[in-house]
Amino acid sequence: MVAAALEPVVRTAGSPRHDLGGRQRLAAADSSHRCPDDRGTRRPRIRGATPQRPPTAGRVPHGQFPRTPVGAPPPALRCGVPWASSAGRVAVLVPCFNEAAAVGDVVDDLRAALPDATVYVYDNASTDGTAAVAAAHGAVVRREPVPGKGNVVRRAFADVDADVYVLVDGDDTYDATAVADLVEVLLSGPYDHVVGARRARTGTAYRPGHAAGNRALNRVVGLVFGADTTDMLSGYRVMSRRFVKTFPARSRGFEVETELTVHATALRVPQVEVPVGFRDRPAGSESKLRTVRDGLRILGWVARLAHSERPLVLHAPLAAVLVAGAALLGSPLAAALLGGLAVATGLVLDGVRRGRQESLRLAYLQLPVPGGPSRPGGPGAPLVGEPLGALAAPRPRVPAGT
Protein backbone atom coordinates (compact mmCIF):
# COMPACT_ATOMS: atom_id res chain seq x y z
CA MET A 1 0.00 0.00 0.00
CA VAL A 2 1.00 3.59 -0.24
CA ALA A 3 3.54 4.18 2.50
CA ALA A 4 1.91 7.20 4.01
CA ALA A 5 -1.37 5.97 5.48
CA LEU A 6 -4.13 5.65 2.92
CA GLU A 7 -6.83 8.07 3.95
CA PRO A 8 -9.79 7.57 1.66
CA VAL A 9 -12.80 9.77 2.19
CA VAL A 10 -16.12 8.20 1.24
CA ARG A 11 -18.13 10.55 -0.92
CA THR A 12 -21.60 9.94 -2.27
CA ALA A 13 -22.41 13.02 -4.20
CA GLY A 14 -25.74 14.63 -3.69
CA SER A 15 -26.41 17.44 -1.30
CA PRO A 16 -23.54 19.86 -0.66
CA ARG A 17 -20.74 18.33 1.39
CA HIS A 18 -22.69 15.10 1.80
CA ASP A 19 -20.42 12.27 2.95
CA LEU A 20 -21.71 8.76 3.51
CA GLY A 21 -21.00 8.20 7.15
CA GLY A 22 -18.70 11.22 7.33
CA ARG A 23 -15.01 11.04 6.59
CA GLN A 24 -13.95 7.42 6.84
CA ARG A 25 -10.22 6.94 7.12
CA LEU A 26 -8.75 3.62 6.08
CA ALA A 27 -5.51 3.52 8.05
CA ALA A 28 -3.65 0.80 6.18
CA ALA A 29 -0.72 0.75 8.55
CA ASP A 30 -2.80 -0.35 11.54
CA SER A 31 -3.18 -4.13 11.43
CA SER A 32 -5.70 -4.07 14.28
CA HIS A 33 -8.41 -2.56 12.13
CA ARG A 34 -11.26 -4.65 10.86
CA CYS A 35 -11.50 -6.04 7.35
CA PRO A 36 -14.05 -4.51 4.98
CA ASP A 37 -16.22 -7.66 5.24
CA ASP A 38 -16.52 -7.31 9.01
CA ARG A 39 -19.99 -5.98 9.76
CA GLY A 40 -19.17 -4.77 13.24
CA THR A 41 -19.81 -1.31 14.55
CA ARG A 42 -16.41 0.02 13.55
CA ARG A 43 -15.88 1.80 10.29
CA PRO A 44 -14.51 -0.24 7.36
CA ARG A 45 -10.75 -0.57 7.34
CA ILE A 46 -8.12 -2.56 5.52
CA ARG A 47 -6.07 -5.06 7.50
CA GLY A 48 -2.63 -6.23 6.60
CA ALA A 49 1.02 -5.32 6.85
CA THR A 50 2.02 -2.38 4.74
CA PRO A 51 4.93 -3.03 2.35
CA GLN A 52 7.86 -0.80 3.11
CA ARG A 53 7.84 1.85 0.42
CA PRO A 54 9.43 5.26 0.42
CA PRO A 55 7.08 8.18 1.07
CA THR A 56 5.17 9.08 -2.08
CA ALA A 57 3.85 12.47 -1.04
CA GLY A 58 5.77 15.47 -2.22
CA ARG A 59 8.54 15.88 -4.76
CA VAL A 60 10.81 12.87 -4.97
CA PRO A 61 13.38 11.73 -7.53
CA HIS A 62 12.27 9.22 -10.15
CA GLY A 63 14.48 6.50 -8.73
CA GLN A 64 12.71 6.66 -5.37
CA PHE A 65 9.55 5.02 -6.70
CA PRO A 66 10.42 1.30 -6.75
CA ARG A 67 10.44 -0.27 -10.19
CA THR A 68 9.60 -3.94 -9.71
CA PRO A 69 10.63 -6.15 -12.65
CA VAL A 70 7.83 -7.19 -14.98
CA GLY A 71 6.56 -10.64 -14.05
CA ALA A 72 7.16 -10.23 -10.30
CA PRO A 73 4.59 -11.86 -7.96
CA PRO A 74 1.38 -9.87 -7.43
CA PRO A 75 0.84 -7.95 -4.17
CA ALA A 76 0.25 -9.93 -0.98
CA LEU A 77 -3.30 -10.88 -0.10
CA ARG A 78 -5.16 -8.58 2.26
CA CYS A 79 -7.76 -9.78 4.79
CA GLY A 80 -7.20 -13.33 3.58
CA VAL A 81 -9.03 -12.61 0.32
CA PRO A 82 -7.23 -12.83 -3.04
CA TRP A 83 -8.52 -9.46 -4.23
CA ALA A 84 -6.84 -9.82 -7.61
CA SER A 85 -9.02 -12.81 -8.49
CA SER A 86 -12.17 -10.85 -7.63
CA ALA A 87 -11.13 -7.91 -9.78
CA GLY A 88 -12.01 -9.67 -13.03
CA ARG A 89 -10.54 -8.07 -16.10
CA VAL A 90 -8.50 -4.97 -15.31
CA ALA A 91 -7.77 -2.49 -18.10
CA VAL A 92 -5.24 0.30 -17.64
CA LEU A 93 -5.85 3.21 -20.02
CA VAL A 94 -2.93 5.58 -20.65
CA PRO A 95 -3.72 8.61 -22.85
CA CYS A 96 -0.53 9.96 -24.45
CA PHE A 97 0.52 12.83 -26.66
CA ASN A 98 4.26 13.08 -27.33
CA GLU A 99 5.32 11.16 -24.21
CA ALA A 100 8.11 9.00 -25.68
CA ALA A 101 10.46 10.10 -22.88
CA ALA A 102 8.14 8.86 -20.12
CA VAL A 103 5.68 6.25 -21.36
CA GLY A 104 8.15 3.33 -21.27
CA ASP A 105 8.70 3.62 -17.51
CA VAL A 106 4.96 4.11 -16.95
CA VAL A 107 4.12 0.90 -18.82
CA ASP A 108 6.84 -1.06 -17.00
CA ASP A 109 5.62 0.09 -13.58
CA LEU A 110 1.98 -0.65 -14.38
CA ARG A 111 2.72 -4.13 -15.72
CA ALA A 112 4.85 -4.93 -12.68
CA ALA A 113 2.18 -3.73 -10.23
CA LEU A 114 -0.71 -5.43 -12.06
CA PRO A 115 0.73 -8.43 -13.92
CA ASP A 116 -2.70 -9.71 -15.00
CA ALA A 117 -3.97 -6.37 -16.28
CA THR A 118 -3.92 -5.21 -19.90
CA VAL A 119 -2.20 -1.87 -20.42
CA TYR A 120 -3.63 0.17 -23.30
CA VAL A 121 -1.68 3.19 -24.50
CA TYR A 122 -3.84 5.51 -26.59
CA ASP A 123 -1.62 7.56 -28.85
CA ASN A 124 -3.28 10.91 -29.56
CA ALA A 125 -1.53 11.79 -32.84
CA SER A 126 1.97 11.89 -31.33
CA THR A 127 4.93 12.83 -33.52
CA ASP A 128 7.82 11.64 -31.32
CA GLY A 129 7.45 7.86 -31.53
CA THR A 130 5.32 7.41 -28.41
CA ALA A 131 3.45 4.47 -29.94
CA ALA A 132 6.64 2.59 -30.81
CA VAL A 133 8.08 3.04 -27.31
CA ALA A 134 4.85 1.87 -25.66
CA ALA A 135 4.63 -1.20 -27.90
CA ALA A 136 8.27 -2.09 -27.19
CA HIS A 137 7.49 -2.13 -23.46
CA GLY A 138 4.54 -4.50 -23.86
CA ALA A 139 1.53 -2.18 -24.04
CA VAL A 140 -1.40 -2.60 -26.41
CA VAL A 141 -1.21 0.51 -28.59
CA ARG A 142 -4.30 2.12 -30.04
CA ARG A 143 -4.63 5.44 -31.83
CA GLU A 144 -7.10 8.30 -31.57
CA PRO A 145 -6.42 10.86 -34.32
CA VAL A 146 -8.78 13.56 -33.00
CA PRO A 147 -6.72 15.79 -30.65
CA GLY A 148 -7.82 16.16 -27.04
CA LYS A 149 -7.71 14.04 -23.89
CA GLY A 150 -11.49 13.94 -23.68
CA ASN A 151 -11.66 12.43 -27.16
CA VAL A 152 -9.15 9.77 -26.12
CA VAL A 153 -11.10 8.87 -22.98
CA ARG A 154 -14.36 8.67 -24.94
CA ARG A 155 -12.79 6.31 -27.45
CA ALA A 156 -11.11 4.15 -24.79
CA PHE A 157 -14.25 3.82 -22.65
CA ALA A 158 -16.23 2.77 -25.73
CA ASP A 159 -13.69 0.32 -27.15
CA VAL A 160 -12.32 -1.43 -24.06
CA ASP A 161 -14.45 -3.95 -22.19
CA ALA A 162 -13.31 -4.71 -18.64
CA ASP A 163 -14.53 -5.02 -15.06
CA VAL A 164 -12.12 -2.49 -13.53
CA TYR A 165 -10.70 0.52 -15.37
CA VAL A 166 -7.58 2.45 -14.42
CA LEU A 167 -7.02 5.85 -16.02
CA VAL A 168 -3.55 7.36 -15.59
CA ASP A 169 -1.51 9.93 -17.49
CA GLY A 170 1.50 8.76 -19.44
CA ASP A 171 3.86 11.50 -18.21
CA ASP A 172 5.33 9.49 -15.29
CA THR A 173 4.39 12.10 -12.69
CA TYR A 174 2.13 9.74 -10.70
CA ASP A 175 3.30 6.81 -8.58
CA ALA A 176 2.32 3.98 -10.91
CA THR A 177 3.39 1.41 -8.31
CA ALA A 178 0.41 2.45 -6.16
CA VAL A 179 -2.10 1.22 -8.74
CA ALA A 180 -2.60 -2.15 -7.01
CA ASP A 181 -3.53 -0.35 -3.80
CA LEU A 182 -6.06 1.82 -5.64
CA VAL A 183 -7.66 -1.23 -7.25
CA GLU A 184 -7.84 -2.94 -3.86
CA VAL A 185 -9.56 0.09 -2.35
CA LEU A 186 -12.13 0.04 -5.18
CA LEU A 187 -12.91 -3.63 -4.53
CA SER A 188 -12.86 -3.43 -0.73
CA GLY A 189 -15.53 -0.70 -0.60
CA PRO A 190 -16.86 -1.56 -3.00
CA TYR A 191 -16.56 1.85 -4.63
CA ASP A 192 -17.23 2.92 -8.20
CA HIS A 193 -14.78 5.81 -8.40
CA VAL A 194 -11.39 6.05 -6.67
CA VAL A 195 -9.38 9.24 -7.21
CA GLY A 196 -5.64 9.36 -6.65
CA ALA A 197 -5.38 12.74 -4.96
CA ARG A 198 -1.96 14.25 -5.63
CA ARG A 199 0.18 15.15 -2.64
CA ALA A 200 3.16 17.41 -3.29
CA ARG A 201 4.78 19.08 -0.29
CA THR A 202 6.88 21.48 -2.38
CA GLY A 203 5.92 23.82 -5.15
CA THR A 204 8.19 22.30 -7.77
CA ALA A 205 6.04 19.27 -8.63
CA TYR A 206 3.27 21.58 -9.84
CA ARG A 207 3.88 24.13 -12.54
CA PRO A 208 3.42 27.77 -11.44
CA GLY A 209 -0.26 28.55 -11.07
CA HIS A 210 -1.49 24.97 -11.40
CA ALA A 211 -1.89 24.27 -7.67
CA ALA A 212 -3.77 27.53 -7.05
CA GLY A 213 -5.94 26.98 -10.11
CA ASN A 214 -6.74 23.46 -8.98
CA ARG A 215 -7.82 24.68 -5.54
CA ALA A 216 -9.99 27.40 -7.07
CA LEU A 217 -11.71 24.97 -9.43
CA ASN A 218 -12.27 22.52 -6.56
CA ARG A 219 -14.13 25.26 -4.68
CA VAL A 220 -16.21 26.26 -7.70
CA VAL A 221 -17.26 22.69 -8.45
CA GLY A 222 -17.96 22.06 -4.77
CA LEU A 223 -20.16 25.15 -4.58
CA VAL A 224 -22.11 24.47 -7.77
CA PHE A 225 -22.43 20.68 -7.71
CA GLY A 226 -21.84 19.75 -4.07
CA ALA A 227 -18.75 17.71 -4.94
CA ASP A 228 -16.48 17.34 -1.90
CA THR A 229 -13.12 16.90 -3.63
CA THR A 230 -9.55 18.00 -2.98
CA ASP A 231 -8.09 17.17 -6.41
CA MET A 232 -10.74 17.36 -9.09
CA LEU A 233 -8.17 17.57 -11.90
CA SER A 234 -6.25 14.43 -10.95
CA GLY A 235 -5.48 12.21 -13.92
CA TYR A 236 -5.13 9.08 -11.76
CA ARG A 237 -8.44 7.24 -11.27
CA VAL A 238 -9.77 3.72 -10.84
CA MET A 239 -13.37 3.10 -11.89
CA SER A 240 -15.88 0.28 -12.01
CA ARG A 241 -17.47 -1.00 -15.18
CA ARG A 242 -20.87 0.37 -14.24
CA PHE A 243 -19.40 3.83 -13.70
CA VAL A 244 -17.53 3.85 -17.02
CA LYS A 245 -20.37 2.46 -19.10
CA THR A 246 -22.80 5.13 -17.86
CA PHE A 247 -20.36 8.02 -18.39
CA PRO A 248 -21.53 10.28 -21.28
CA ALA A 249 -17.98 11.47 -22.18
CA ARG A 250 -19.03 14.69 -23.90
CA SER A 251 -15.89 16.72 -23.23
CA ARG A 252 -13.04 16.98 -25.74
CA GLY A 253 -9.97 18.12 -23.83
CA PHE A 254 -8.67 18.47 -20.28
CA GLU A 255 -12.24 19.11 -19.11
CA VAL A 256 -12.74 15.34 -18.93
CA GLU A 257 -11.62 15.17 -15.27
CA THR A 258 -14.25 17.77 -14.39
CA GLU A 259 -16.90 15.78 -16.23
CA LEU A 260 -15.88 12.58 -14.41
CA THR A 261 -16.17 14.32 -11.04
CA VAL A 262 -19.57 15.82 -11.84
CA HIS A 263 -20.82 12.50 -13.22
CA ALA A 264 -19.92 10.75 -9.97
CA THR A 265 -21.64 13.53 -8.03
CA ALA A 266 -24.82 13.48 -10.11
CA LEU A 267 -25.10 9.70 -10.11
CA ARG A 268 -24.48 9.57 -6.34
CA VAL A 269 -22.02 6.69 -6.61
CA PRO A 270 -19.77 5.64 -3.72
CA GLN A 271 -16.39 7.22 -4.32
CA VAL A 272 -13.23 7.85 -2.38
CA GLU A 273 -9.98 9.81 -2.55
CA VAL A 274 -6.61 8.19 -1.80
CA PRO A 275 -3.41 10.27 -1.51
CA VAL A 276 -0.75 9.32 -4.06
CA GLY A 277 2.72 10.64 -4.78
CA PHE A 278 3.27 13.34 -7.39
CA ARG A 279 6.62 14.30 -8.88
CA ASP A 280 8.29 16.31 -11.63
CA ARG A 281 8.24 15.14 -15.23
CA PRO A 282 11.31 13.30 -16.50
CA ALA A 283 13.80 15.11 -18.70
CA GLY A 284 12.55 15.56 -22.23
CA SER A 285 8.86 15.52 -21.27
CA GLU A 286 6.77 18.67 -21.53
CA SER A 287 3.37 19.46 -20.02
CA LYS A 288 0.54 19.86 -22.52
CA LEU A 289 -1.69 21.76 -20.10
CA ARG A 290 -1.81 25.53 -20.70
CA THR A 291 -2.68 27.25 -17.44
CA VAL A 292 -4.80 30.16 -18.71
CA ARG A 293 -6.26 28.67 -21.89
CA ASP A 294 -7.22 25.31 -20.43
CA GLY A 295 -8.30 26.88 -17.14
CA LEU A 296 -10.81 29.04 -19.02
CA ARG A 297 -12.00 26.02 -20.97
CA ILE A 298 -12.57 24.10 -17.75
CA LEU A 299 -14.52 27.03 -16.30
CA GLY A 300 -16.62 27.14 -19.46
CA TRP A 301 -17.29 23.44 -19.12
CA VAL A 302 -18.33 23.94 -15.49
CA ALA A 303 -20.88 26.52 -16.68
CA ARG A 304 -22.11 24.13 -19.36
CA LEU A 305 -22.48 21.30 -16.87
CA ALA A 306 -24.27 23.64 -14.47
CA HIS A 307 -26.79 24.40 -17.23
CA SER A 308 -27.56 20.70 -17.67
CA GLU A 309 -26.97 19.31 -14.15
CA ARG A 310 -27.98 22.24 -11.90
CA PRO A 311 -30.38 24.35 -14.00
CA LEU A 312 -32.20 25.85 -11.01
CA VAL A 313 -28.90 26.91 -9.44
CA LEU A 314 -28.09 28.74 -12.68
CA HIS A 315 -31.51 30.16 -13.55
CA ALA A 316 -32.60 31.37 -10.11
CA PRO A 317 -29.83 34.02 -9.91
CA LEU A 318 -30.48 34.86 -13.56
CA ALA A 319 -34.13 35.48 -12.76
CA ALA A 320 -33.16 37.75 -9.86
CA VAL A 321 -30.82 39.77 -12.09
CA LEU A 322 -33.48 40.16 -14.81
CA VAL A 323 -36.12 41.23 -12.30
CA ALA A 324 -33.79 43.75 -10.68
CA GLY A 325 -32.74 45.17 -14.04
CA ALA A 326 -36.30 45.56 -15.28
CA ALA A 327 -37.37 47.11 -11.98
CA LEU A 328 -34.58 49.67 -12.18
CA LEU A 329 -35.78 50.60 -15.67
CA GLY A 330 -39.24 51.22 -14.26
CA SER A 331 -41.01 48.33 -15.97
CA PRO A 332 -42.62 46.04 -13.39
CA LEU A 333 -44.48 44.09 -16.07
CA ALA A 334 -41.24 43.29 -17.90
CA ALA A 335 -39.64 42.36 -14.57
CA ALA A 336 -42.41 39.88 -13.83
CA LEU A 337 -42.32 38.40 -17.33
CA LEU A 338 -38.54 38.02 -17.46
CA GLY A 339 -38.32 36.59 -13.95
CA GLY A 340 -41.14 34.14 -14.57
CA LEU A 341 -39.61 33.05 -17.88
CA ALA A 342 -36.22 32.39 -16.29
CA VAL A 343 -37.75 30.39 -13.44
CA ALA A 344 -39.99 28.41 -15.80
CA THR A 345 -37.01 27.58 -18.01
CA GLY A 346 -35.09 26.38 -14.97
CA LEU A 347 -37.98 24.16 -13.86
CA VAL A 348 -38.35 22.59 -17.31
CA LEU A 349 -34.62 21.90 -17.56
CA ASP A 350 -34.62 20.47 -14.04
CA GLY A 351 -37.34 18.03 -15.06
CA VAL A 352 -35.27 16.97 -18.06
CA ARG A 353 -32.26 16.53 -15.76
CA ARG A 354 -34.20 14.31 -13.38
CA GLY A 355 -35.39 12.08 -16.21
CA ARG A 356 -31.88 11.76 -17.62
CA GLN A 357 -30.38 10.94 -14.22
CA GLU A 358 -33.04 8.32 -13.56
CA SER A 359 -32.23 6.66 -16.88
CA LEU A 360 -28.51 6.69 -16.09
CA ARG A 361 -29.17 5.30 -12.63
CA LEU A 362 -31.24 2.43 -14.01
CA ALA A 363 -28.52 1.63 -16.55
CA TYR A 364 -25.95 1.78 -13.74
CA LEU A 365 -27.91 -0.70 -11.63
CA GLN A 366 -28.00 -3.22 -14.49
CA LEU A 367 -24.23 -3.74 -14.25
CA PRO A 368 -22.43 -5.81 -11.58
CA VAL A 369 -20.93 -4.48 -8.37
CA PRO A 370 -17.10 -4.26 -8.48
CA GLY A 371 -15.73 -7.59 -7.28
CA GLY A 372 -19.25 -9.01 -7.01
CA PRO A 373 -20.72 -12.22 -8.45
CA SER A 374 -19.40 -13.23 -11.85
CA ARG A 375 -21.62 -13.29 -14.90
CA PRO A 376 -21.27 -16.50 -16.92
CA GLY A 377 -21.90 -14.75 -20.23
CA GLY A 378 -19.42 -11.98 -19.53
CA PRO A 379 -19.73 -8.69 -17.64
CA GLY A 380 -22.76 -7.60 -19.64
CA ALA A 381 -24.72 -10.86 -19.36
CA PRO A 382 -27.63 -11.32 -16.93
CA LEU A 383 -26.59 -12.37 -13.46
CA VAL A 384 -27.35 -16.04 -12.92
CA GLY A 385 -28.01 -17.14 -9.36
CA GLU A 386 -30.45 -19.05 -7.21
CA PRO A 387 -34.02 -18.62 -8.48
CA LEU A 388 -36.06 -16.23 -6.41
CA GLY A 389 -38.72 -18.89 -5.84
CA ALA A 390 -36.20 -21.09 -4.03
CA LEU A 391 -35.88 -18.50 -1.29
CA ALA A 392 -39.53 -18.80 -0.32
CA ALA A 393 -40.65 -22.17 -1.70
CA PRO A 394 -44.17 -23.23 -0.66
CA ARG A 395 -44.42 -25.90 2.00
CA PRO A 396 -45.47 -29.36 0.78
CA ARG A 397 -49.12 -30.07 1.29
CA VAL A 398 -49.95 -32.47 4.10
CA PRO A 399 -52.99 -34.70 3.56
CA ALA A 400 -55.87 -33.93 5.89
CA GLY A 401 -56.24 -36.17 8.88
CA THR A 402 -52.60 -37.16 9.16
N, C-alpha and C positions, 0 to 999 in steps of 0.2 A: 504494500500500500504506500501511498504517498507518505514520506517520512514525517513531515509535520502533520499533526493529527488531522484526519479528514473531518471536516465540519460541514456536512451537508445541511441545508435548510430546506425543509419541506415546504413547497409552495403549491397551493391549488388556486389558480387565479380565479378571481371573481370580484368580490367587493374589494375596495382599496385596502392594501396591506393585510389581506386575508391569508393567514397561514394555517394549514391543517395541523391542529394541535400545537401551534406556536412554533418556535424555532427548535427543531430537534437536532441535536448534535450527535453524530456518530463518531465517538472517540475510538479510533481504530487501535490505538496503542494500549488500551485498557482491556486486558484479557478477561476481566471479571464481568464485563457487560454481557447482557443476554444476546442470544442469536436473534435474527429477524423472525424466525418461526415461533419463538417463545411468545406465548400470548399472555404473559404476566402483566402486572400493572406498570412495569417500567417501560420507558420509551425504547423503540427498536434500536439495537446497536449491533455492531459487527464484532464477533469474537475471533481471536486468532493473533498469533505473534506477528508483529510488523517486521517485514524484511528491512534490514539496515540499509537505508539509502541516504545519500547526502541530501541536505535540505534543498527543496525545489523552489521555494519562494524567493523572489528577488533575482538580481542579476548574477548569473554564475557562468563560468566558462563552459564551452561546449563539451569538453572532456569530463566534466563533473557528472553529467547525466550518464549512467552506466549504459554501455552498449553491449547487450547480451548477444552472443553469436546466434545466427539464425539456426533453428532446429533445437535450441535448448529446451529443457522440460518446461511445461506450462507452470504458472504460479501454483503455490501450495493451496490445498483445499481449505476453505474457511467453514467453520461451523459443522464440519463433517460432511458437507454436501459438495459434490463435484460441480461447482457452478458452471464450469465450461461446458459440461454435457447438457445442461439445461438451457444454455444460451441459444441452441439451434445454430442456424447459419448466421455468421457475423460478417458483415461487409464494411470495410473501411474505405471511405470516399475521400480522396485527396484532390481538391481543385488546385490547378497549377497554371500559372502564366509566367514563363521565363524564370523557372526555378531550378535550372540545371545544377547550380552550385549547392543546392540544399536537399533536393528531393531524394537523392540516393540514400543519405543518412536517415531521412524520415522513413523511407520504405524499410530499410534494414531494422530500425528500432521497432516499427509496428509489427513486422513479421516475427521478430524475436519475442515480443510481448504477447502476441496472439498468434501462435503457430498455426492454428486451424482456421483462421480468418482469411478472407480473400481481400487483398489490397487493390483497390481500383484507383489509378491515377488518371484524372480527367484533364487532358491537355487542352487549354483554352487558347488555341492558335499561337503557341509559343514559337519563337524564332531562334532559340539558343540550344536546341537539342534536348529539351526537357523530356520528351517522350522516349528518346533512345536511352537516356540515363535511367529512367524509371523502369523500362523494360529489362535493362541489364541487371537490375537489382531484384527482379522477380515480381514486379507489379503487373497487373493486367491494365494495359493502357487503352484508354478510349479518348476520343476527340470530340470537342464541342466547338465548332467554328465561330459561333456567334459570341462576340466578346461580352464579358460580364460574369461575375461570380454567381449571381442569381440565375443566369441562364444555365450555368454548369450544374448547379444544385437541382434545378428543375429537371434537367436531362437525366442526371444520376438517379434521382428519386423515382423517375418513371421507368428507367431501364433496369435497375438492379432490384432483384427480389431476394430479400433476406428477412431474418427474424429480429436482428439487432443491427442498427446502423451507427457507424462512427463517422463523424464529419470533422476533419482536422485540416488546417492549412498546410501547404507543402513547403513553408519557408523555414522550418526547423527552429521556430521560436518557442514552441510548446514542448513540454516534457512528454515525448511519445511513449516513454516507458511506463507512464502512469495509466495507459489506456486500459490495461487489464483491471485495474482498481475501479475505473469509471464504469466498465461493463458490469463488474460485480455489484456496484452500488445500484445500477439500474435493475438488476435481477433481484437483489435482496429486498427492494422496496415492497412490491415492485413499483418502479417509476416508469414514466413514459418519456421523460426529457431530463437528462443530466447535463448540466453546463459546467465545463471546466473554467472556473473563475480565475483569471490571471492574478498572480500575486508577485509584484515587483517592488522591492523595498528601496530601490534607488530610481532615480529619474532617467537612467540611461537606457533601460530596456524599452521604454516607450519613446517614440519620437516626440519632439517638442509640440505641445498642444494636444496630443492624443489622449493623455490621461485626463486632462481637464474636460475635453470634449466628451469623453466617455461618461464621466460623472454627470455632466450636464444633461446628456441624452438619457441617462438612467433616470434622472429626476423627472424629465418631461414625460417619458413613457410611464413612469410610476404614477404621475399625477393624472394623466389622461386615461390610462387603461387599468390602473390598479395593479401593475406588475411590480412585485417586490424583488428587484434584481440589483446586483452590485456590478455585474459585467455583462450588459446586454449585447455588446459587440464582440464577445468572445467567439473565436472561430473553432473552438474545441467542444464538441457536443456528442453525446451518445443518446440515441433515440430508439424507441420501439417501432415495430412494424406498423402498429395501428396509428401511431403519431405521424409517421412519414406518409402513409398512404391516405391520410386525410388532410395533408398540408397542400393548400392551393398553389403555392410557389408562383406568385404573380410578379415578384420583383425581378429586376434584371442585373443589378450590380451588388455593391456592398450593403444594400438595404436588406439583404436576405436574412441577416441575423436579427434585425428588428422585426421582420415578418415572422420568423420562427418564435420569437419571444411573445409577440402579440397573439399568435395562433395558440400557443400553450395557455396563455391567459384566458382567451375567449372560450376555449374548449374545456377549461377547468380540469386539466389533466394533472396528476401528481408529478411534480418536478422538484428538482433539488440542485443546489450549487455545491461544487466540491473545489476547494482551492488547488490549483496546479501551478507548477513553476513556469516562469516566463523569462526569456533571455533575449539577447541581441541576435540579430541575423548573422549568419556566417559571412565571411569575406566573399565578395562577388555577388551577393544577393541584395536586391533593392526593393523597398516597399512600394507597392502599387497603389496604396491608399493616399489620396490627396486630401490634406486636412480640411481645407476650406470648401473645395468643390464637392467632395463626397459627404462632408458634414451637412452642407445645404441640401444635398439630395436625400440624405437620411431624414432630415427635418421635413422635407416635402413629402416623403413617404409616410412619416408619422401623421401628417395632416390628412393624407389620403386614407390611411387606415382609420383615423378618427371619424372621417366622413362615413365609412362603411361599418365600423365596429362600435362607435360611440356617437351616433348621430344626434342624440339629444344633448350630449355634452357640448357638441359643436354648435347646434342650432339654437339652444337656449340663450347663450350670450349674444349670438347674432340677432335674435329677436329683440333683446334688450337694447342693443345698439341702434337698430332700425327704429324702434319706438322712441328712443331718446332723441334721435336725429329729427324725426318727423315732428315731435313735440316742440323742439327748439325752433323749427321752421313755422310753427303756428298752424299745423294741420293735424288735428286730433284724429280725423277720419283716416288719413293716410297712415298715421301711427298705428291705429287699430288694425288696419288691413295688412300692413307690412308685418307687424308682430304676429298676427294670427296666421299669416301665410308661412312665416318661418317656423312657428311651432307646429303647424300642420305637416309641413314637409319633414320635420324631425320625427314626428310620430309615425308617418308612413314609412320612412326609412328604418325606424326602429322595429317596426313590424316585419319588414323584409329581413332585417338582421336576425331577428328571433327565428324566423323560418329557416334561414340558411344555417344557423348554428344548430338547430334541432336536427336538420338533415345530416350535418357533419357528425353530430354526436351519435346518431343512429348508425352511421357508417363506421364510426370508431368502435362502437360496441360489438360490431359483427366480427372484429378481428381478435385474435387470442391475446391474453395477458402475457407480458414478457416473462419467459421462463415457465409458462403454464403448461397445461396438457398439450401433447402433440396432436397434430391433425394428420391422419393417415394419408390424405390426398394432397398434402402440402400445406403451407401456411394459410392459403386461401380457401381450403376445403372446409366443409361443415365439420364441426367438432363431434366426434363419435364417442359416446359414453354409455353409461347404463341407462336404459329406457326409463322415462319418467314414471311409467306405470309400475315399475319394479319397486319404487320407493314406497308406494302405498297400495300394494296389491290387495285385492279383496280377500277376506277370509273364506276358506272353503265352507260350503254349506254343510250343516250337520243335520241328518235326517231327524224329523220330529219323533219324539218319544225315546230317544236314545240318550 
